[in-house]
Amino acid sequence: MTEETDNKLSVLLVEDDANTRTLLEKAVNEHTRLRIAAAVGTVEGGHRELDDKQPDVLLVDLGLPDGDGTELIREIYRRGYSTDVMVITVFGDERHVVRALEAGATGYILKDAMTDNICTSIMQLVDGGSPISAPIARHLLSRFHDSARMAAKEGIDLPQLTEREKDVLSQLSRGFSFPEIAGILSISPHTVASHVKHIYRKLAVRSRSEAVYEALQLGLIEIGR
């Protein structure tokens, strides 16, 4: 393995459709900062690769011949790997989306919207973003706004975020990094980090994906803001 390859981020691809797998392999390997560490088509194959290496990114389908891709997502977290996880799938229904996010996925891309910009989405992911296909975002907003309305009717106290914290969280939900958010909001990256710490504390979460998920669930932000 060359030094140039060593410096690239490794991607474990788990996709059962051979044509899609080939297209994704080609796109990732042509990127200047990414390389395919392994490409397999089953849950079992994914487990074998995780036994052998810790990839920087797991790019995983959900509907696999021998199981569900969420098994591999949970395995990543069980092992304590720092691997970023993005789902690539045809499933846009509530059951699959929520299950994948709860398992620990920080990105969720539908296959009909992924091929042209897959590497952009992967880089957003490793830079701290949470790339989510627009139809999935709209679906989550609809579902979680219903939850927020129900909470309001039942008199449940919602976490109180400041307007600036909501601005920061809204930009996080769009996949922007701290420096990018700082530029958008005309504040320093240090101030962004401080706001994020306050957001985590108020929402009782430990990661960006959890913060965005919780805020959407409570209706505190809108991805379209």
TORZA-195025 format. One line per field, with one value per residue (C-alpha): x, y, z. Coordinates in steps of 0.2 Angstrom, whole numbers, plus 2048, in hexadecimal, padded with zeros to 3 digits. Layout:
BEGIN
c1 <- X_...
c2 <- Y_...
c3 <- Z_...
//
This chain:
BEGIN
c1 <- 800_807_809_7FC_7EF_7F4_7EF_7DE_7CE_7C9_7B7_7AF_7A1_793_787_780_77B_78B_788_785_794_79F_799_79C_7AD_7B2_7AC_7B4_7C5_7C6_7C4_7D5_7D1_7C8_7CB_7C1_7C9_7BD_7AC_7A1_78F_789_788_793_7A0_79F_7A2_7B2_7B8_7B5_7BF_7CD_7CE_7C6_7C0_7BE_7AD_7A0_795_787_777_769_760_76E_76C_770_76A_768_776_771_77A_78B_787_784_793_79E_798_799_7AC_7AE_7B4_7B5_7AE_7A2_792_788_779_776_765_755_74B_744_736_735_739_74A_74F_74C_754_764_765_762_770_77C_77C_781_77D_76E_76E_761_769_760_768_779_784_789_78E_792_7A4_79E_792_7A0_7AB_79D_79B_7AD_7AE_7A1_791_781_77D_76B_761_754_745_74B_74D_73B_735_73E_738_726_727_730_725_716_720_723_711_70C_719_712_700_706_70F_720_72E_73A_74D_74F_75C_761_75E_771_771_763_76D_77C_772_769_779_780_770_775_786_791_7A1_7A6_7B0_7A3_796_7A1_7A2_78F_78B_799_7A0_7B0_7B2_7B5_7A4_79C_7A4_79E_78C_78D_793_784_778_77F_77C_76A_765_76E_777_78A_78B_786_77A_772_770_768_75D_757_754_74A_740_73B_738_745_74D_748_755_74D_751
c2 <- 800_811_820_829_81B_81B_82D_82A_827_814_810_7FF_7FD_7F0_7F0_7E0_7E7_7E4_7F2_7FF_7F8_7FA_80C_811_809_812_823_821_81B_82A_836_83E_83B_82A_818_808_7FD_7EF_7EC_7DE_7D9_7D1_7D4_7C5_7CD_7DD_7D5_7CC_7DD_7E5_7D7_7DB_7EE_7FD_808_81B_81A_80C_80E_802_7FC_7F6_7E8_7DB_7C9_7C2_7D0_7E2_7EF_7F6_7E6_7ED_7FF_7F8_7ED_7FD_805_7F4_7F4_806_80A_81D_818_824_81B_820_816_814_80C_80C_80C_81D_817_81C_80B_809_81B_81C_80B_810_820_818_80B_819_81E_831_832_82B_82C_825_81C_826_835_82F_82A_83C_843_834_83A_84B_843_838_847_850_841_840_853_851_853_849_847_842_841_84F_843_83B_84C_851_840_842_854_84F_840_84A_85A_84E_849_85B_860_851_856_868_862_857_865_85D_86A_86B_86F_882_886_898_89E_89D_88B_887_890_885_875_879_87B_86A_862_867_85F_86E_86D_879_884_885_889_897_89E_89D_8A5_8B1_8AB_8A2_88F_88F_898_88A_87D_885_886_874_86F_879_870_85F_863_869_85B_84E_847_842_845_84F_842_840_852_855_845_84B_85D_857_84B_85A_866_872_874_872_86C_878_888
c3 <- 800_7FB_807_7FC_7FF_812_813_80C_816_815_811_814_807_80B_7FC_7F4_7E3_7D8_7CC_7DA_7E4_7D4_7D1_7E4_7E4_7D4_7DB_7EC_7E5_7D9_7E8_7ED_800_800_7FC_7FC_80A_805_7FC_801_7FE_80F_821_824_818_822_832_82B_825_836_83E_833_833_83A_82B_82C_824_822_813_815_80D_818_80E_80D_808_819_824_828_826_838_83F_838_83F_850_84F_84B_85C_865_861_865_854_84F_83E_836_82F_820_81A_807_804_7FA_80A_80F_81A_82D_834_82A_82D_83F_842_839_842_853_84F_84C_83A_838_826_81C_809_7FD_7EE_7E1_7E7_7EC_7DD_7D7_7E8_7F2_7F6_7FA_807_80E_810_819_824_829_82C_839_82F_82D_81B_818_808_807_807_817_81F_81A_821_831_833_830_83D_84A_848_84D_85C_861_85F_86A_877_877_879_888_890_88F_892_883_884_882_874_871_85F_85C_862_856_848_84C_84D_83D_834_83C_835_824_825_828_832_840_835_828_835_83C_82A_827_838_839_849_84E_84E_860_863_858_863_873_86C_868_879_880_874_879_88B_888_87D_888_879_875_862_854_84C_85D_85F_84E_850_861_85B_84C_857_862_854_85A_849_837_82A_81D_828
//
